Amino acid sequence: MLPQLQRDLATEVDHIDGLGPLGPRGFDPANWQAMSKRHHSRKTARETFGTS
């Protein structure tokens, strides 16, 4: 039997449009997605600084 994949728990809310809570869709639930701290930090760094 194969071991189950282990995934980070989603502990943060990401704003899909990347503008955060002060953007025009900041409080629109359709603009939110759950992400782990690790993945949210990577996405934010990539969008802010152009790094991975």
Contacts in CASP RR format, 6 or more apart in sequence:
PFRMAT RR
TARGET T0000
AUTHOR 0000-0000-0000
METHOD contacts of the structure
MODEL  1
MLPQLQRDLATEVDHIDGLGPLGPRGFDPANWQAMSKRHHSRKTARETFG
TS
7 36 0 8 1.000
8 36 0 8 1.000
8 37 0 8 1.000
8 38 0 8 1.000
8 39 0 8 1.000
9 36 0 8 1.000
10 34 0 8 1.000
10 35 0 8 1.000
10 36 0 8 1.000
11 36 0 8 1.000
11 37 0 8 1.000
12 34 0 8 1.000
12 35 0 8 1.000
12 36 0 8 1.000
12 37 0 8 1.000
12 40 0 8 1.000
13 32 0 8 1.000
13 33 0 8 1.000
13 34 0 8 1.000
13 35 0 8 1.000
14 32 0 8 1.000
14 33 0 8 1.000
14 34 0 8 1.000
14 35 0 8 1.000
14 40 0 8 1.000
14 43 0 8 1.000
15 21 0 8 1.000
15 23 0 8 1.000
15 25 0 8 1.000
15 26 0 8 1.000
15 31 0 8 1.000
15 32 0 8 1.000
16 31 0 8 1.000
16 32 0 8 1.000
16 33 0 8 1.000
17 23 0 8 1.000
17 24 0 8 1.000
17 25 0 8 1.000
17 26 0 8 1.000
17 31 0 8 1.000
18 47 0 8 1.000
19 25 0 8 1.000
19 26 0 8 1.000
20 26 0 8 1.000
21 27 0 8 1.000
25 31 0 8 1.000
35 43 0 8 1.000
42 52 0 8 1.000
45 51 0 8 1.000
45 52 0 8 1.000
46 52 0 8 1.000
END
